[in-house]
Amino acid sequence: MKLLRFGAQGAEKPAVLDENGVIRDLSSVVGDIAGEALSADGIAQIAAVDLTKLPAVSADVRLGPCVAGTGKFICIGLNYADHAAESGMDVPPEPVVFMKATSAICGPNDPILIPRGSEKTDWEVELAVIIGKRAKYVREEDAMDYVAGYAVTNDVSERSYQLERAGNWTKGKSCDNFGQLGPWLVTKDEVADPQNLGMWLSVNGKKMQDGSTKTMVYGVAHLVSYLSQFMSLMPGDVISTGTPPGVGMGLKPQQFLRAGDVVELGVEGLGTQRQDVIPDPE
């Protein structure tokens, strides 16, 4: 299934995409795409519904982030060997873990906001993993039992905040609208192999990233197990699993986003996003 959320920011409603590509309002079935709805039983409950009896929603509606109630947005750095090389960094002996503030999460087509004073706002297409039930001290062979599904995310990054100022990476990753998520959460039963998905990103119609999850250093099952050794993963938590090469920081000369740019991206089977780049209006 493809689960999604629609409506005004902060007032999104749950929905599902039917086999004809029509958005169906799930408000009568679940309160939101969150919590228990992300468990195996919750997903089975939604799957059992006759979607033709649910109200159709206009295709022009704003899409919100595809999951609600995210307590942690966990990012994995340098998780593609070819991206580590373009960044001039070694492949890490363990996953590089950092956090993106949940206030950065927004809809898949919401604009990228250039932060005040930014000169190096960059793009990163990534596979997002959505947790479906509490995971703690999980074995790698059991890890996929804790995954609800997958989504596209753009791990937007301000490189000077991230790398050129004191402290850790979080402040370069957490600005408002630096975490487009969606258009939908694709349940794991529809993704045969999360380690074999093409992914791409273009800026102003020029393809900048063209990679595959095949080149991940640490795969989905390993990441879920690894992270669960250090923290409880909860329903709705998001793991952003890293990006392939082609980010602006890695180009020669470097290229960063400017107001007026248009970013488009997608992951095979998980949908696409489109974002206008604008100055932060605040």
N, C-alpha and C positions, 0 to 999 in steps of 0.2 A: 504493500500500500504506500501511497504518497500522502502523508499527513502535513497539514499546513495551518497557518493562522492568518486571518485577514481582518482588515479594518483599520481605524485610526490608531496612531501610536499610543500605546498604553490602554487601549480598549479593544484589542484583537479578540476575535472569536475563533474557536477551533473548526477545522474543516478537513475534508478529504477530497482528493482528486479522483473522479470516477474514470472508468475505462474509456470514456469518450472525451476526456480532458475537461470535463465540467467540474467546477468547484461546488461541493455540497456542504452545507452548513451542518456541523456536528453538535451544535449547542444543546440539542435535545438528548444527546447520547453521553457526552462527557463535558465536564466543566471547562477543560482546556487541554492542550497537548502538553501535559505535565504530570508529574507524580505517578500515581497508580495507572494512569492511562498509558504510560510508557512500559509497563510490565508486560510479560507474556500474556497474562490474563486480560489486561486492559486492551492490548492490541487485538487479541482474539475477539473480544467483545465488539470492537469497532468493525472487525472483518465480517462479523456475522450479521451486520445491519444491511437491510435492503436499501441501497443508496438511492434508488429511484424514488423513494418516498421522502427523501430529505430535500429541503429547499435548495434550489440552485442559486448560485451567487454570480453576479456579473464578473466577466473575465477582466474587466477594467479596474477591479477593486485593488486597493493597496494590499500588498502582501507584507505581513510582519515577519519577525524571526520565527522559524518553524517550530521552535520549542519554547515553552515558558518555564519559569521557576528554576532557571539555571543558577545554581549557587557558586559554581566554579567554572571558569573558562580557562582551561589548562592548555598551554602551547608547548610544542616540542620544537626545539631549534636544531638546525643543521642536520636534519634527518634524511636528507638526500645527499648522497656522496658527491654528485656533480654540483649541487648548490653549495656545499661546504667548500669545494674547490674554487668556485667563482668568488666566494667570500674571502678567500685567502686563509681559511681556517681548516684545521684537521677534523676528520671524522671523530666524533667524541666516543670514548670508551663506554659510556653509558648515555642514555637519553639526556639531552639538555632540557631542563624543565623551567618554565617561567609562566607567569600568570598574566592574563589580559583582564582588566576590570570588566565586570558584567555590564557596567554602564556604557561600554563601547558597543554592545550588541544592538543591531538594528535589522531592518528588513533587507531582503536581498537586492532590492532596487532602490533603496534609500541612498541619497548622495554620499559621496566621500567628502568629509569636511576638512579642508586644509586648516590645521590649527594656527592660532595666532603666532606669528613669527617663524612659522615653519619654512624651511627651504628644501627639505629632503623627504617629502612624503612619498612612500613607495608602495608597491603592490605585491601580493603573494597569494596565488590561488592555492587552496589547501583542501584536503579531505577532512571533514569533521566527523567525529564519532560521538554519538549521543548515548549516554548511559541510561539503561532501563530499570535497573534495580541496584540496591546498595551492594557495593563491592569492597571487600576488605580482605587482605591477605589471599588474594585469588591466585590459583595456579594457572600458568599460561595455557595449559590444555583445557581449562574450564572458562577461560576469559570471555569467549564469545557468548556465553550464556548471559552475560551482564550487559550486552550491547542491544539497544533498542533499534538502532538504525544509523543511517549516514546522511550527511548533507554537504553542500558546497559552502565554503566560507572564504572570504577575502581577509586575510590577516594583514590589514593595512598597518604600515609601520612608518614612524618618523625616525629616520636613521640618525640624525644628529642628536635627538633626544635619547635614542637607544644606545648609541655607541660612542658619542663624542663628549658626553657629559658624565659626571661621576655617578656611581650607583649602578643598579642593575638594569635589565632591559625593559622592565614593566612600564616605565613611564613613556617609552617610545612606542608602546603597543596599545595604550589604553585610552587614547583620546576619543571623544565622542564620534560615533559612526565609523569606528575602526574595526568593526566586527560584523559585517554583513553575513547573515546566516539564512540559508534556504536556497531555492524557493520552497522546498519541502523536505521533510524528513522521510527518506525512503527506508522502509522497514527492512531488516537484515535478510529476510527470506527472499527479497528481490535482488540481492547483490550476491552473486555466486562466489565471487572472490574479490574482497576489498584490496587485495595486493595485485590486481590486474585491471586498473581503471585508468584510462587516458584522462588527461587534464590539460587545460589550456587557459591562456589569458591574453587579451589584446588591449592595446591602448590606441584610441583613435583609428581603429580598424587594422592596425599592424600587430601581428601576432608576436608577443614577447616571450611567453612561456608555452612550451609544448612538451609535456612530460608524461610520466606514468607512475602510478603507485608501485610499480615493479621495482623501482630504484630506491624505495625506502630502505634506510639502514635498519630501523627497528619497526616491525610491522604492528598492525593493530592489536593482535592478541598479546604480543610482548608488552606493548605500551599499557594496556589495561591492567595486566598483571603487575607490571613494574610500579605503576603509580599507586596501585592498591596496597603496596607494601608501606607506603609513606602517609597515605591519607585515605579516608573512606570516600569512595566515589558514590555519588548519590543520583537518583533519577533526575534527568534533565541536565546533569553536568555535561560539558562539552570538552572533548579533547581535539585540538587542532593539530594535525599530525606532521606538519612541515611542508615545505614547498620545493618544487623542482627548480632548476636554473632558469635564468631569464629575468630576474628582478632588476630594477633600475640601478641599484647599488653596484651590481656586478657588470654593468655595461661599460664599455670604453668608447667615448667618454660616458660617465654616469648620466642617467636620465631620471628625473623625478616628476611627479605629477604637478600640474598647474591648473588653475581655475580655467574651465572651459573644456578640459579633457573629458573623454568618455572611456570608461573601463568596462570591458565585457569579459566574462569568464565562465567556465563550466567544468564539471567532472562527468565522465561518461556514465549515463544512466541516472544521474542525480539532478539534472536540470542546469539552467544557466542563470546568470545574474547580469544586470546592466546598471552602471552607476555614473551619474554626472559628477564631476569634480567641481566643488564650489568652495569659496572661503567660508570658514565658520562664521555664521552671522552674529554670534554673541561676542 
